[in-house]
Amino acid sequence: MAKLSKKRKQALAQFDKTKVYPLEEAVQVVKDITYTKFDASFDIDVRLGVDPRKANQMVRGIVTLPHGTGKVVRVLVLCTPDKEEEATTAGADYVGLDEYVDKIKKGWTDVDVIITMPSVMPKIGALGKILGPRGLMPNPKAGTVTMDVGKAVSDVKAGKIDFKVDRYGIIHSGIGKMSFTKEQMIDNVREIMSTIIKLKPTAAKGTYVRSIYLSSSMSPGVQVDVKSVTV
C-alpha cells in the first residue's frame, strides 16, 4: 500500500470523508485541501446508473463552460486550403492537411483537439489507431467534424468540452482550475450537470445520477449531495 505524504494526510484530516456535502461547501472543501504549488485542475466525477455496453444507454455530450476550463487548448484544424484562413483567424494553433496527416502517422500528437471537415474524413480515418486511444479522433457528435471550422475553433477556445461515460458508468472531466473563484467553479459544475441530466437515456432505469465527486489534480475526492446540484 502506498505511503501517504504528510500533505495528503493533512488534507484528509481537514474534512469528513464519510460526509456528503452541499455543492457550495464541497467546492470550498476542495479549495481548502488543495496543496499543490501549481494551478491544479478542478475535476468532476459523476457515476451514472447506465450500462455503457448498451448503445441505447451511452451518454456523450458537449458543453460550453461559462468560465472555460482555464486551460490553454492547442487546436489542429485539418482542412482544405479554402478553409485555412477561416481556421487561422478563429485562433487555430495549427492549420493544414497532408503535412499534418504525415506528421501524425509518424507519431506526432502534440495537440488537445483536432477539428476537420466531412470531406476530409476519409484521410483522417486512417489515423484512427493513433488518434482514437488519445481521445483526439474528430467526431461529428462532438462538433469537431464540421464545415463551420471557424466556429468550432472559437467554441473550443472558449471552453467547450466533450465528455462521455466510460465503461464503468462514470463521466470524468476537468472543468476549471483551482485559481477560479468559488462562484466560477460552482457555475461550471451546474452547467455540466445540467447537460448530463438532459442527456438521460430513455432506456436507463432507476437512479440516473448516483454520485458526484469533486477534486483537484492531487486532492482526495469530496462527495457532493446530488440534490444540491440537480434541483
C-alpha positions as CSV (number, residue, x, y, z in Angstrom):
1,M,0.0,0.0,0.0
2,A,1.4,3.4,-1.0
3,K,2.5,5.6,1.9
4,L,0.6,8.8,2.3
5,S,2.6,12.0,2.2
6,K,2.4,14.5,5.0
7,K,0.4,17.0,3.0
8,R,-2.1,14.4,1.9
9,K,-2.6,13.3,5.5
10,Q,-3.2,16.9,6.4
11,A,-5.7,17.2,3.5
12,L,-7.6,14.1,4.6
13,A,-7.8,15.4,8.1
14,Q,-9.5,18.6,7.1
15,F,-12.8,17.1,6.0
16,D,-15.1,14.2,6.8
17,K,-14.7,11.5,4.1
18,T,-18.0,9.9,5.0
19,K,-20.0,13.1,4.7
20,V,-22.0,14.2,1.6
21,Y,-21.6,17.9,1.2
22,P,-23.9,20.5,-0.4
23,L,-22.3,21.9,-3.6
24,E,-21.1,25.2,-2.2
25,E,-19.5,23.5,0.8
26,A,-17.9,20.8,-1.3
27,V,-16.2,23.4,-3.6
28,Q,-14.8,25.2,-0.5
29,V,-13.5,21.9,0.9
30,V,-11.7,21.1,-2.3
31,K,-10.1,24.6,-2.3
32,D,-9.1,24.1,1.4
33,I,-7.5,20.7,0.8
34,T,-5.6,21.5,-2.4
35,Y,-1.9,21.9,-1.5
36,T,-0.2,21.9,-5.0
37,K,2.2,24.7,-5.8
38,F,0.9,24.7,-9.4
39,D,-2.6,25.8,-10.5
40,A,-4.2,22.4,-10.2
41,S,-7.1,21.2,-12.4
42,F,-10.6,21.2,-10.9
43,D,-12.3,17.9,-11.7
44,I,-15.7,16.3,-11.5
45,D,-16.6,12.6,-11.5
46,V,-20.2,11.6,-12.0
47,R,-21.4,8.0,-11.6
48,L,-24.4,7.3,-13.6
49,G,-27.0,4.5,-13.5
50,V,-26.4,3.4,-17.1
51,D,-24.9,0.4,-18.8
52,P,-22.4,1.8,-21.3
53,R,-22.1,-1.5,-23.1
54,K,-25.6,-0.9,-24.5
55,A,-25.8,1.6,-27.3
56,N,-29.1,3.0,-26.1
57,Q,-27.5,3.8,-22.7
58,M,-24.4,5.6,-23.9
59,V,-24.1,9.1,-22.5
60,R,-22.0,11.5,-24.5
61,G,-22.3,15.2,-25.0
62,I,-20.7,18.6,-25.3
63,V,-20.9,21.6,-23.1
64,T,-19.5,25.1,-23.1
65,L,-18.5,26.0,-19.6
66,P,-19.5,29.6,-18.6
67,H,-15.9,30.3,-17.3
68,G,-14.0,28.0,-19.6
69,T,-11.5,25.3,-18.4
70,G,-8.7,27.7,-17.6
71,K,-6.5,25.5,-19.8
72,V,-4.7,26.7,-23.0
73,V,-6.2,24.4,-25.6
74,R,-4.0,23.6,-28.6
75,V,-6.1,23.1,-31.7
76,L,-5.2,21.5,-35.0
77,V,-7.5,22.0,-38.0
78,L,-7.2,19.6,-40.8
79,C,-8.9,21.2,-43.8
80,T,-8.8,22.1,-47.4
81,P,-6.9,25.3,-48.5
82,D,-10.1,27.3,-48.9
83,K,-10.8,26.9,-45.1
84,E,-7.3,27.7,-43.8
85,E,-7.8,31.4,-43.4
86,E,-11.1,30.9,-41.5
87,A,-9.4,28.5,-39.1
88,T,-6.4,30.7,-38.6
89,T,-8.5,33.8,-37.9
90,A,-10.5,31.9,-35.4
91,G,-7.4,31.1,-33.4
92,A,-6.3,27.6,-34.5
93,D,-2.7,26.8,-33.5
94,Y,-2.0,24.5,-36.4
95,V,-3.8,24.5,-39.8
96,G,-3.2,22.3,-42.8
97,L,-3.8,18.8,-44.1
98,D,-1.4,16.5,-45.8
99,E,1.7,17.7,-43.9
100,Y,-0.1,17.1,-40.6
101,V,-1.5,13.8,-41.6
102,D,2.0,12.7,-42.4
103,K,3.3,14.0,-39.0
104,I,0.6,12.2,-37.1
105,K,1.4,8.9,-39.0
106,K,4.9,9.4,-37.7
107,G,3.6,9.7,-34.1
108,W,3.1,13.5,-33.6
109,T,0.0,14.2,-31.4
110,D,1.1,17.3,-29.6
111,V,-2.4,18.9,-29.6
112,D,-5.5,18.8,-27.4
113,V,-8.3,19.0,-30.1
114,I,-8.4,18.1,-33.8
115,I,-11.1,19.7,-35.9
116,T,-11.8,18.7,-39.5
117,M,-14.3,18.7,-42.4
118,P,-16.6,15.9,-43.6
119,S,-14.9,15.8,-47.0
120,V,-11.5,15.3,-45.3
121,M,-12.6,12.4,-43.0
122,P,-11.5,9.6,-45.4
123,K,-7.9,10.8,-44.9
124,I,-8.4,11.1,-41.2
125,G,-10.0,7.7,-40.8
126,A,-6.6,6.0,-41.5
127,L,-5.3,7.8,-38.3
128,G,-7.9,6.1,-36.0
129,K,-5.4,3.8,-34.4
130,I,-3.2,6.7,-33.4
131,L,-5.8,9.3,-32.5
132,G,-8.5,7.1,-31.0
133,P,-6.6,5.9,-27.9
134,R,-5.6,9.5,-27.2
135,G,-9.1,10.8,-27.5
136,L,-8.2,13.0,-30.4
137,M,-10.3,11.4,-33.2
138,P,-12.7,14.1,-34.7
139,N,-16.4,13.2,-34.2
140,P,-19.5,14.8,-35.6
141,K,-21.3,14.4,-32.3
142,A,-18.6,16.3,-30.6
143,G,-18.8,19.1,-33.1
144,T,-15.3,18.5,-34.4
145,V,-16.3,17.3,-37.8
146,T,-18.0,20.4,-39.4
147,M,-17.9,22.7,-42.4
148,D,-18.0,25.7,-39.9
149,V,-14.4,25.2,-38.8
150,G,-14.1,28.8,-37.6
151,K,-17.0,28.5,-35.1
152,A,-15.7,25.1,-34.0
153,V,-12.3,26.6,-33.1
154,S,-13.9,29.6,-31.3
155,D,-16.1,27.3,-29.3
156,V,-13.2,25.0,-28.2
157,K,-11.1,28.0,-27.3
158,A,-14.0,29.5,-25.3
159,G,-14.3,26.4,-23.1
160,K,-16.4,23.8,-25.0
161,I,-15.6,20.3,-23.8
162,D,-16.6,16.9,-25.0
163,F,-17.4,14.2,-22.4
164,K,-18.7,10.7,-22.4
165,V,-19.4,7.9,-19.9
166,D,-16.6,5.3,-19.5
167,R,-17.1,1.5,-19.3
168,Y,-17.7,1.8,-15.6
169,G,-20.6,4.2,-16.0
170,I,-18.5,7.3,-14.9
171,I,-18.0,10.6,-16.5
172,H,-14.7,12.3,-15.6
173,S,-13.9,15.7,-16.7
174,G,-11.7,18.7,-15.9
175,I,-14.0,21.7,-15.5
176,G,-11.7,24.5,-14.4
177,K,-8.6,25.5,-12.3
178,M,-8.2,25.9,-8.6
179,S,-7.4,29.6,-9.2
180,F,-11.0,30.1,-10.2
181,T,-13.3,31.8,-7.7
182,K,-15.7,29.6,-5.8
183,E,-18.6,31.1,-7.7
184,Q,-16.9,30.3,-11.1
185,M,-16.4,26.7,-10.0
186,I,-20.0,26.3,-8.9
187,D,-21.2,27.8,-12.2
188,N,-19.2,25.3,-14.2
189,V,-20.4,22.3,-12.1
190,R,-24.0,23.3,-12.5
191,E,-23.6,23.8,-16.3
192,I,-22.0,20.4,-16.9
193,M,-24.5,18.7,-14.6
194,S,-27.4,20.4,-16.4
195,T,-26.2,19.0,-19.7
196,I,-25.6,15.5,-18.3
197,I,-29.2,15.4,-16.8
198,K,-30.7,16.4,-20.2
199,L,-28.9,13.5,-21.8
200,K,-30.5,10.8,-19.7
201,P,-31.2,7.8,-21.9
202,T,-34.8,6.7,-22.0
203,A,-33.6,3.1,-21.6
204,A,-31.9,4.0,-18.2
205,K,-33.8,2.6,-15.3
206,G,-33.6,3.5,-11.6
207,T,-31.4,6.3,-10.2
208,Y,-29.7,8.2,-13.0
209,V,-27.1,10.3,-11.1
210,R,-25.8,8.0,-8.4
211,S,-22.9,10.1,-7.1
212,I,-20.9,13.2,-7.7
213,Y,-17.4,13.8,-6.5
214,L,-15.2,16.9,-6.9
215,S,-11.5,17.0,-6.6
216,S,-8.3,18.8,-7.7
217,S,-5.4,17.3,-9.5
218,M,-3.9,15.7,-6.4
219,S,-6.6,16.1,-3.7
220,P,-8.9,13.4,-2.3
221,G,-12.4,13.3,-3.7
222,V,-15.2,15.2,-1.9
223,Q,-18.7,13.8,-2.4
224,V,-21.5,16.2,-3.3
225,D,-25.1,16.0,-2.4
226,V,-26.8,15.2,-5.8
227,K,-29.9,17.2,-4.8
228,S,-27.8,20.4,-4.2
229,V,-26.7,20.3,-7.8
230,T,-29.7,18.9,-9.7
231,V,-32.6,20.9,-8.2
